[in-house]
């Protein structure tokens, strides 16, 4: 599991879309860690409860956690777990509710750089093609092409026909001569 988590995190750091590959590994590894912490706290609970009720055959634990401390530790652990879940949900909602075709980053000197290639490409397409043209692109760009360039696309994010998507994928992955024959 640790090897899977390391490989998934490595490949997710290479390409953002591969975060989906890292998510199951991170969930399982964090579940294992949380289970270990809770088990350690509960051992202290059990020994304290056995001593209170006079249970026989209890193991003597050298480092016993007081019952009050264990209860507080579980509450704090539960609070931070809920906080992490809510923060992750909120961050994801914020990141994906405002998609943008204009991206920016800061260079080594801290100067903000704007990447406007998509918008410029859509503008060029709208000015240099016939209004009745149809555009063949991968389905990810279908809605942008329709909205920004005002051109009809062959497939978009709402294409449900898997055969149609596969055919377009084969056209885009083939050499030009073969692609013309496929389409």
For each residue, the residues with C-beta under 8 A, 3 or more apart:
1: 4 5 25 28 29 32
2: 5 6 29
3: 6 7
4: 1 7 8 25
5: 1 2 8 9 22 25 26 28 29
6: 2 3 9 10
7: 3 4 10 11
8: 4 5 11 12 18 21 22 24 25 26
9: 5 6 12 13 22 25 26
10: 6 7 13 14
11: 7 8 14 15 18 21 22
12: 8 9 15 16 18 19 21 22
13: 9 10
14: 10 11 18
15: 11 12 18
16: 12 19
17: 20
18: 8 11 12 14 15 21 22
19: 12 16 22 23
20: 17 23
21: 8 11 12 18 24 25
22: 5 8 9 11 12 18 19 25 26
23: 19 20 26 27
24: 8 21 27 28
25: 1 4 5 8 9 21 22 28 29
26: 5 8 9 22 23 29 30
27: 23 24 30 31
28: 1 5 24 25 31 32
29: 1 2 5 25 26 32 33
30: 26 27 33 34
31: 27 28 34 35
32: 1 28 29 35 36
33: 29 30 36 37
34: 30 31 37 38 77 81
35: 31 32 38 39
36: 32 33 39 40
37: 33 34 40 41 77
38: 34 35 41 42 74 77
39: 35 36 42 43
40: 36 37 43 44 65
41: 37 38 44 45 65 70 73 74 77
42: 38 39 45 46 70
43: 39 40 46 47 61 65
44: 40 41 47 48 61 64 65 66 67 69 70
45: 41 42 48 49 65 67 70 71
46: 42 43 49 50
47: 43 44 50 51 58 59 61 64
48: 44 45 51 52 64 65 66 67 70
49: 45 46 52 53 55 67
50: 46 47 53 54 55 58
51: 47 48 54 55 58
52: 48 49
53: 49 50
54: 50 51
55: 49 50 51 58
56:
57:
58: 47 50 51 55
59: 47
60:
61: 43 44 47 64
62:
63:
64: 44 47 48 61
65: 40 41 43 44 45 48 69 70 73
66: 44 48 69 70
67: 44 45 48 49 70 71
68: 71 72
69: 44 65 66 72 73
70: 41 42 44 45 48 65 66 67 73 74
71: 45 67 68 74 75
72: 68 69 75 76
73: 41 65 69 70 76 77
74: 38 41 70 71 77 78
75: 71 72 78 79
76: 72 73 79 80
77: 34 37 38 41 73 74 80 81
78: 74 75 81 82
79: 75 76 82 83
80: 76 77 83 84
81: 34 77 78 84 85
82: 78 79 85 86
83: 79 80 86 87
84: 80 81 87 88
85: 81 82 88 89
86: 82 83 89 90
87: 83 84 90 91
88: 84 85 91 92
89: 85 86 92 93
90: 86 87 93 94
91: 87 88 94 95
92: 88 89 95 96
93: 89 90 96 97
94: 90 91 97 98
95: 91 92 98
96: 92 93 99
97: 93 94
98: 94 95
99: 96
100: 103
101: 118 119 122 144 148
102: 114 115 116 118 119
103: 100 114 115
104: 112 113 114 115
105: 112 113 115
106: 110 111 112 113
107: 110 111 113
108:
109:
110: 106 107
111: 106 107
112: 104 105 106
113: 104 105 106 107
114: 102 103 104
115: 102 103 104 105
116: 102 119 120
117: 120 121
118: 101 102 121 122 144 148
119: 101 102 116 122 123 148
120: 116 117 123 124
121: 117 118 124 125
122: 101 118 119 125 126 144 145 148 149
123: 119 120 126 127 148 149
124: 120 121 127 128
125: 121 122 128 129 135 145 149 151
126: 122 123 129 148 149 150 151
127: 123 124
128: 124 125
129: 125 126 133 135 149 151
130: 133
131: 150 151
132: 152
133: 129 130 151 152
134: 151 152 153 154
135: 125 129 145 149 151 152 153 154
136: 153 154 168 171 172 183
137: 141 142 145 153 154 155
138: 141 155 168 169 172
139: 142 155 156 157 159 165 168
140: 157
141: 137 138 144 145 153
142: 137 139 145 146 153 155 156 157 158 159
143: 146 147 156 157
144: 101 118 122 141 147 148 149
145: 122 125 135 137 141 142 148 149 151 153 156
146: 142 143 149 150 151 152 153 156
147: 143 144 150
148: 101 118 119 122 123 126 144 145
149: 122 123 125 126 129 135 144 145 146
150: 126 131 146 147
151: 125 126 129 131 133 134 135 145 146
152: 132 133 134 135 146
153: 134 135 136 137 141 142 145 146 156
154: 134 135 136 137 168
155: 137 138 139 142 159 164 165 168
156: 139 142 143 145 146 153 159
157: 139 140 142 143
158: 142
159: 139 142 155 156 164 165
160:
161: 164 165
162: 165 166
163: 166 167
164: 155 159 161 167 168
165: 139 155 159 161 162 168 169
166: 162 163 169 170
167: 163 164 170 171 182 183
168: 136 138 139 154 155 164 165 171 172
169: 138 165 166 172 173
170: 166 167 173 174 179 182
171: 136 167 168 174 179 182 183
172: 136 138 168 169 179
173: 169 170
174: 170 171 178 179 182
175: 178 179
176: 179 180
177: 180 181
178: 174 175 181 182
179: 170 171 172 174 175 176 182 183
180: 176 177 183
181: 177 178
182: 167 170 171 174 178 179
183: 136 167 171 179 180
